């Protein structure tokens, strides 16, 4: 498996070690300090491969969950929760995972907020009484009810606040995160065309993902 992953890494042979300083603390070696692969990229090829594997594996599992829930009438929403190991090395911090955790409509496709995301989604179900009523309807040849007291119709307000707060980053991004591309109905990522821009020249003007009407 590691041999298969190497083909997807830009620098598959990079390996750096930490060394002990005079106080016995582990520090980056001189070679590691002068190597700057760029924002969002680990120095270590191993760490980059680990992140790739975890991200793509989780994406597949979460996609399977989403597809399964769409076929179940008794699922009426999802709740996206923080991982029990959300903090890094025991040091508390806040990121997009904290901001966007909450209850979402059933059709909201969650595959992770960012690479290496460890958040998880669980289904929100109808009440037991509602499920019993649906069983009675099915026995009588009728369709289950589409309503429920637990049904989630809108994403949490934090999603709109996050989108508004990051609207400039979204407008200038060369690519959008999966959670925006997979849930176009809950976002409005249309980019304003440049003065010299035409659909024939600009990939953003004609891209199918920018079809939402501006507010």
PAKE-760778 format. One record per residue: x negated, y negated, z negated of N, C-alpha, C, CB in turn. Coordinates in pm, whole numbers, padded with zeros to 5 digits, always signed. Last residue first. Glycine has a CB too. Layout:
BEGIN
XYZXYZXYZXYZ
...
REM end
This chain:
BEGIN
+02723-03673+00400+02824-03717+00303+02883-03852+00341+02763-03725+00163
+02707-03507+00721+02650-03593+00616+02758-03640+00522+02577-03713+00677
+02791-03164+00779+02818-03305+00801+02758-03388+00690+02969-03331+00811
+02555-02911+00859+02650-02969+00764+02668-03117+00793+02601-02949+00619
+02359-02812+01014+02488-02832+01078+02591-02896+00985+02541-02700+01128
+02087-02714+01012+02124-02851+00980+02256-02885+01048+02013-02949+01023
+02037-02463+01103+02060-02475+00960+02099-02616+00920+01937-02432+00883
+01981-02479+01372+02116-02437+01333+02143-02457+01185+02136-02292+01368
+01813-02761+01500+01808-02640+01418+01947-02606+01367+01710-02658+01300
+01796-02992+01640+01873-02885+01702+01876-02758+01619+01817-02854+01836
+01644-03159+01483+01769-03209+01538+01858-03098+01590+01742-03308+01648
+01413-03019+01421+01509-03043+01315+01644-03088+01370+01455-03147+01218
+01252-03008+01640+01313-02882+01597+01420-02904+01492+01207-02788+01543
+01254-03241+01894+01248-03223+01749+01322-03096+01707+01308-03344+01677
+01291-03246+02168+01157-03256+02114+01149-03216+01968+01106-03396+02129
+01557-03227+02228+01465-03147+02308+01325-03143+02247+01458-03201+02449
+01679-03411+02059+01699-03268+02034+01601-03180+02111+01839-03228+02070
+01437-03666+01981+01545-03616+02065+01561-03467+02038+01516-03642+02216
+01296-03948+01816+01334-03807+01814+01448-03778+01911+01376-03767+01673
+01201-04193+01757+01158-04137+01885+01208-03995+01904+01008-04140+01895
+01305-04240+01504+01339-04332+01612+01308-04273+01749+01264-04463+01594
+01425-03928+01361+01328-04035+01375+01364-04120+01496+01184-03979+01388
+01733-03838+01200+01640-03831+01312+01546-03951+01314+01716-03823+01444
+01767-03720+00866+01790-03831+00958+01689-03826+01073+01779-03966+00885
+01868-03384+00815+01759-03481+00811+01791-03596+00906+01624-03414+00848
+02097-03212+00613+02072-03278+00741+01962-03383+00724+02202-03344+00794
+02161-03039+00396+02022-03072+00424+01997-03140+00557+01942-02949+00418
+02360-02996+00171+02377-03082+00288+02240-03127+00333+02469-03204+00256
+02500-02698+00022+02396-02800+00038+02427-02882+00163+02255-02736+00048
+02683-02502+00028+02667-02571-00100+02558-02679-00095+02634-02472-00208
+02669-02389+00276+02794-02455+00240+02783-02532+00109+02905-02352+00228
+02422-02260+00289+02438-02390+00354+02563-02464+00307+02443-02372+00504
+02260-02058+00161+02383-02112+00101+02413-02251+00157+02372-02118-00053
+02019-01986+00266+02121-01881+00255+02255-01933+00205+02072-01773+00163
+01868-02218+00247+01899-02165+00380+02012-02063+00376+01775-02102+00442
+01846-02239-00030+01916-02343+00046+01957-02291+00183+01827-02467+00060
+01708-02015-00107+01837-02038-00171+01915-02152-00105+01818-02069-00319
+01468-02029+00042+01572-01933+00079+01707-01969+00019+01532-01793+00036
+01366-02372+00107+01364-02246+00030+01482-02157+00069+01367-02274-00121
+01271-02499+00431+01355-02502+00313+01348-02369+00239+01501-02534+00350
+00986-02662+00569+01076-02546+00562+01152-02552+00430+00997-02411+00576
+00885-02913+00548+00871-02846+00677+00954-02718+00683+00725-02814+00705
+01057-03180+00384+01002-03045+00381+00993-02985+00521+01086-02954+00290
+01183-03421+00372+01048-03419+00429+00987-03280+00435+00959-03508+00349
+01427-03371+00250+01426-03435+00382+01291-03422+00450+01464-03580+00370
+01343-03267+00005+01418-03182+00097+01412-03239+00238+01565-03169+00052
+01226-03492-00108+01144-03373-00084+01212-03280+00016+01118-03298-00216
+01455-03652-00126+01343-03693-00041+01251-03576-00010+01263-03805-00109
+01619-03509-00306+01664-03530-00169+01550-03574-00076+01774-03633-00166
+01603-03435-00572+01497-03391-00481+01529-03416-00334+01469-03244-00502
+01831-03532-00693+01701-03572-00747+01588-03541-00649+01675-03501-00879
+02028-03397-00550+02018-03542-00540+01881-03590-00586+02128-03609-00623
+01977-03135-00634+01970-03168-00492+01954-03318-00473+02095-03120-00419
+02025-03155-00909+01891-03118-00862+01873-03157-00715+01868-02966-00880
+02298-03219-00906+02201-03313-00964+02060-03283-00915+02206-03307-01117
+02402-02987-00795+02416-03113-00723+02317-03216-00775+02560-03166-00735
+02330-02811-01002+02282-02787-00865+02290-02915-00783+02362-02675-00797
+02464-02896-01227+02318-02911-01224+02262-02891-01084+02254-02812-01320
+02725-02820-01205+02690-02956-01166+02541-02978-01157+02748-03053-01263
+02738-02485-01068+02728-02580-01179+02686-02718-01130+02629-02529-01285
+02956-02418-00784+02829-02406-00856+02827-02504-00973+02709-02431-00761
+03303-02312-00807+03201-02411-00770+03071-02383-00844+03250-02554-00800
+03455-02098-00893+03486-02160-00764+03378-02256-00715+03616-02234-00772
+03471-01798-01051+03387-01918-01041+03406-01976-00902+03235-01885-01070
+03719-01635-01243+03666-01668-01111+03588-01799-01114+03778-01678-01008
+03848-01555-01469+03702-01563-01476+03639-01610-01345+03645-01430-01514
+04108-01531-01402+04076-01638-01497+03925-01655-01511+04139-01608-01634
+04152-01482-01052+04111-01432-01183+04082-01551-01274+03987-01339-01173
+04263-01373-00726+04251-01472-00833+04209-01404-00963+04384-01548-00853
+04322-01191-00540+04197-01264-00519+04172-01366-00629+04199-01335-00385
+04449-00866-00615+04459-01011-00624+04322-01075-00602+04516-01053-00762
+04441-00596-00375+04410-00655-00506+04423-00807-00502+04269-00615-00552
+04722-00513-00163+04583-00555-00181+04561-00611-00322+04546-00661-00076
+04933-00220-00199+04910-00364-00186+04763-00395-00208+04997-00444-00285
+05011+00037-00256+04976+00004-00119+04953-00143-00094+05082+00051-00029
+05041+00097-00515+05165+00064-00443+05137+00023-00298+05240-00047-00515
+04783+00125-00599+04870+00244-00601+04998+00222-00521+04905+00281-00746
+04707-00144-00586+04649-00048-00491+04735+00077-00483+04505-00012-00532
+04851-00246-00803+04878-00295-00668+04827-00196-00563+04812-00434-00647
+04729-00108-01013+04872-00087-00987+04907-00133-00845+04958-00162-01090
+04475-00219-00997+04492-00075-00974+04638-00042-00942+04445+00005-01097
+04534-00482-01069+04488-00453-00932+04503-00305-00899+04342-00496-00915
+04595-00441-01337+04700-00490-01246+04662-00464-01100+04724-00640-01269
+04343-00365-01427+04455-00270-01436+04569-00312-01343+04506-00261-01582
+04207-00605-01384+04165-00485-01310+04276-00380-01312+04035-00427-01369
+04337-00768-01569+04347-00800-01427+04308-00680-01341+04258-00921-01392
+04256-00647-01808+04399-00652-01773+04417-00679-01624+04471-00761-01856
+03982-00691-01803+04033-00554-01797+04181-00551-01756+04015-00484-01932
+03900-00966-01580+03931-00910-01711+03984-00767-01695+04035-01000-01786
+03641-00951-01329+03777-00979-01373+03797-00921-01513+03881-00921-01274
+03292-01036-01387+03402-00947-01351+03538-01003-01392+03382-00811-01415
+02996-01144-01254+03105-01184-01343+03230-01110-01298+03126-01342-01343
+02679-00978-01225+02813-01009-01175+02907-01053-01287+02872-00887-01105
+02364-01147-01267+02456-01041-01306+02595-01077-01255+02457-01020-01462
+02030-01210-01166+02173-01241-01154+02255-01120-01196+02209-01284-01009
+01722-01338-01298+01807-01229-01253+01953-01275-01250+01791-01105-01343
+01387-01465-01251+01527-01480-01292+01608-01362-01238+01585-01615-01243
+01133-01464-01161+01175-01349-01240+01315-01364-01296+01078-01326-01352
+00964-01551-00867+01073-01583-00959+01120-01457-01029+01191-01651-00884
+00766-01542-00679+00736-01481-00809+00846-01511-00912+00602-01531-00861
+00878-01841-00521+00796-01719-00518+00764-01672-00660+00666-01743-00440
+01209-01942-00642+01073-01973-00595+00995-01842-00586+01001-02075-00692
+01456-01846-00705+01442-01991-00687+01308-02027-00625+01458-02063-00820
+01617-01563-00560+01506-01621-00633+01497-01770-00604+01374-01551-00598
+01836-01496-00422+01721-01406-00405+01598-01457-00478+01690-01387-00257
+02176-01528-00418+02057-01558-00499+01951-01452-00475+02093-01566-00649
+02436-01665-00252+02333-01561-00238+02207-01602-00314+02300-01536-00088
+02760-01705-00343+02629-01770-00352+02522-01661-00351+02618-01859-00482
+03002-01580-00355+02934-01579-00226+02801-01653-00228+03023-01640-00122
+03093-01624-00618+03055-01488-00577+02973-01488-00448+03178-01403-00559
+02958-01925-00764+03060-01848-00692+03004-01715-00642+03113-01929-00574
+02775-01916-01080+02790-01954-00940+02902-01873-00875+02658-01935-00863
+02647-02030-01388+02746-01948-01318+02773-02006-01179+02878-01940-01398
+02287-02067-01451+02429-02088-01476+02517-01998-01392+02466-02231-01451
+01990-02252-01381+02055-02135-01442+02202-02166-01468+01983-02094-01574
+01860-02477-01291+01967-02421-01208+02031-02295-01263+01913-02393-01073
+01664-02555-01478+01759-02653-01427+01881-02588-01361+01690-02744-01328
+01509-02327-01521+01587-02383-01632+01697-02473-01579+01495-02462-01728
+01399-02305-01263+01477-02194-01319+01565-02242-01434+01384-02081-01367
+01245-02529-01227+01371-02519-01153+01460-02408-01208+01343-02494-01005
+01117-02559-01565+01105-02569-01420+01242-02554-01356+01007-02462-01367
+00933-02610-01860+01063-02621-01794+01040-02634-01644+01144-02740-01848
+00762-02412-02109+00765-02512-02004+00904-02510-01940+00654-02487-01897
+00562-02274-02374+00692-02314-02319+00677-02419-02209+00782-02368-02430
+00332-02022-02359+00339-02169-02361+00471-02212-02298+00218-02232-02285
+00300-01751-02332+00349-01801-02460+00360-01951-02470+00263-01753-02567
+00228-01711-02068+00126-01695-02173+00170-01755-02306-00004-01758-02129
+00504-01886-01974+00376-01836-01925+00275-01832-02038+00325-01924-01810
+00850-01790-02006+00735-01874-02039+00606-01806-01997+00732-01905-02190
+01020-01576-01938+01016-01697-01855+00893-01782-01883+01142-01779-01877
+01093-01319-02006+00951-01354-02004+00931-01479-01919+00866-01237-01950
+01356-01287-01965+01312-01287-02105+01165-01325-02117+01335-01150-02168
+01462-01510-01705+01396-01388-01749+01361-01400-01896+01269-01361-01665
+01779-01677-01694+01633-01678-01707+01583-01540-01746+01589-01783-01811
+02046-01597-01464+01989-01612-01598+01837-01614-01593+02037-01499-01689
+02338-01655-01300+02193-01650-01281+02128-01687-01414+02145-01746-01166
+02628-01482-01251+02558-01567-01347+02408-01546-01329+02602-01535-01495
+02893-01486-01011+02765-01436-01060+02709-01534-01163+02664-01415-00943
+03231-01372-00943+03128-01473-00959+02998-01406-01000+03169-01578-01063
+03399-01160-00941+03457-01292-00910+03357-01405-00929+03579-01317-00998
+03459-00830-00871+03351-00926-00896+03400-01062-00850+03218-00885-00821
+03665-00676-00782+03668-00713-00923+03550-00800-00964+03670-00589-01009
+03613-00615-00518+03718-00714-00548+03716-00759-00693+03853-00657-00515
+03313-00582-00362+03385-00541-00482+03485-00649-00522+03286-00514-00599
+03153-00671-00161+03249-00566-00127+03336-00523-00245+03175-00446-00073
+02974-00843-00270+03071-00899-00176+03181-00798-00143+03001-00943-00048
+02806-00677-00416+02908-00754-00489+03013-00811-00395+02842-00866-00568
+02637-00581-00212+02726-00489-00284+02838-00566-00352+02648-00407-00387
+02497-00809-00138+02581-00741-00039+02681-00647-00107+02494-00663+00060
+02362-00864-00382+02455-00961-00323+02551-00892-00226+02378-01073-00252
+02198-00637-00413+02301-00670-00513+02407-00761-00453+02237-00737-00636
+02035-00671-00187+02121-00552-00198+02232-00575-00300+02037-00429-00236
+01903-00906-00262+01989-00905-00142+02084-00787-00145+01903-00901-00015
+01759-00812-00479+01864-00912-00501+01958-00921-00381+01801-01048-00529
+01582-00631-00352+01675-00584-00455+01791-00683-00474+01601-00563-00588
+01443-00809-00180+01518-00695-00125+01622-00645-00226+01422-00581-00086
+01324-00983-00362+01416-01036-00262+01503-00924-00205+01339-01106-00149
+01153-00814-00501+01269-00870-00571+01372-00924-00472+01225-00982-00666
+00969-00768-00290+01042-00658-00352+01167-00707-00422+00954-00585-00450
+00871-01024-00241+00945-00954-00135+01024-00836-00191+00848-00905-00027
+00752-01083-00493+00852-01171-00433+00936-01097-00330+00785-01291-00368
+00567-00874-00537+00677-00897-00631+00789-00979-00568+00625-00967-00757
+00396-00907-00311+00467-00781-00336+00587-00802-00426+00372-00678-00398
+00300-01170-00346+00371-01131-00224+00455-01006-00246+00271-01108-00110
+00172-01146-00594+00287-01236-00579+00369-01200-00456+00240-01382-00571
-00031-00965-00526+00066-00930-00630+00191-01017-00617+00005-00946-00769
-00175-01112-00340-00110-00988-00298-00003-00946-00397-00214-00876-00282
-00267-01318-00504-00182-01350-00390-00107-01227-00341-00266-01409-00276
-00424-01170-00682-00306-01241-00732-00211-01278-00619-00348-01366-00809
-00621-01075-00503-00538-00981-00578-00410-01048-00626-00616-00922-00698
-00748-01304-00423-00671-01229-00324-00577-01131-00392-00765-01154-00228
-00756-01594-00623-00776-01449-00616-00688-01384-00509-00747-01387-00752
-00661-01850-00616-00797-01824-00569-00817-01675-00541-00900-01873-00672
-00323-01887-00497-00421-01843-00597-00559-01832-00534-00379-01708-00658
-00141-02165-00392-00217-02047-00350-00317-02013-00460-00290-02072-00214
-00024-02407-00450+00061-02290-00442-00009-02163-00399+00170-02316-00350
-00250-02610-00268-00139-02601-00363-00057-02476-00340-00050-02725-00352
-00573-02459-00192-00457-02543-00167-00346-02519-00267-00406-02519-00027
-00811-02332-00250-00732-02281-00137-00610-02366-00103-00688-02142-00166
-01109-02427-00339-00974-02482-00355-00888-02439-00236-00978-02637-00368
-01396-02357-00505-01306-02302-00402-01164-02348-00430-01313-02147-00399
-01538-02443-00716-01556-02519-00592-01466-02467-00479-01702-02513-00547
-01472-02263-00917-01439-02404-00934-01446-02481-00803-01531-02468-01035
-01580-02021-00831-01435-02036-00837-01394-02182-00844-01379-01961-00957
-01852-02068-00858-01797-02040-00725-01646-02060-00722-01832-01897-00681
-01872-02096-01135-01902-02210-01048-01842-02190-00909-02054-02232-01037
-01587-01936-01298-01726-01940-01253-01747-02061-01162-01765-01809-01180
-01373-02049-01556-01394-02018-01416-01543-02025-01383-01315-02114-01327
-01419-01899-01884-01402-02012-01794-01420-01967-01650-01502-02126-01829
-01360-01776-02203-01364-01744-02061-01332-01868-01978-01266-01630-02028
-01573-01858-02477-01444-01872-02410-01460-01841-02261-01387-02014-02430
-01809-01867-02614-01749-01736-02593-01612-01740-02527-01738-01666-02722
-01933-02105-02621-01845-02075-02735-01775-01939-02719-01740-02186-02750
-02063-02116-02379-02144-02109-02501-02061-02073-02624-02214-02242-02525
-01840-01908-02178-01924-02025-02202-01999-02008-02333-01839-02154-02204
-01802-01629-01965-01797-01684-02099-01890-01804-02111-01834-01577-02203
-01623-01637-01652-01745-01612-01731-01730-01678-01868-01872-01665-01658
-01413-01478-01416-01431-01578-01521-01552-01538-01604-01303-01592-01609
-01455-01425-01064-01457-01380-01203-01463-01500-01296-01576-01285-01229
-01294-01366-00754-01366-01453-00846-01354-01398-00987-01312-01598-00839
-01269-01280-00423-01268-01225-00559-01353-01313-00648-01319-01078-00561
-01135-01244-00108-01177-01339-00209-01162-01278-00349-01096-01470-00198
-01045-01094+00103-01164-01046+00031-01212-01141-00077-01275-01021+00129
-00833-01200+00249-00810-01078+00171-00927-01033+00085-00775-00968+00264
-00707-01471+00323-00842-01443+00275-00837-01318+00187-00902-01565+00196
-00447-01438+00409-00539-01518+00490-00684-01492+00451-00507-01666+00476
-00262-01135+00417-00337-01234+00340-00434-01308+00431-00413-01167+00225
-00153-00931+00561-00071-01050+00543-00141-01160+00463+00059-01013+00475
-00328-00721+00553-00307-00786+00683-00225-00914+00672-00239-00689+00779
-00310-00623+00294-00425-00705+00331-00402-00781+00461-00548-00618+00344
-00100-00445+00270-00080-00585+00232-00192-00676+00280-00067-00597+00082
-00208-00200+00340-00104-00258+00425-00086-00407+00396+00029-00185+00405
-00378-00158+00125-00435-00173+00259-00335-00236+00355-00482-00037+00313
-00194-00124-00078-00282-00241-00081-00345-00266+00055-00391-00224-00188
-00083+00120+00000+00000+00000+00000-00087-00126+00000+00094+00000-00122
REM end
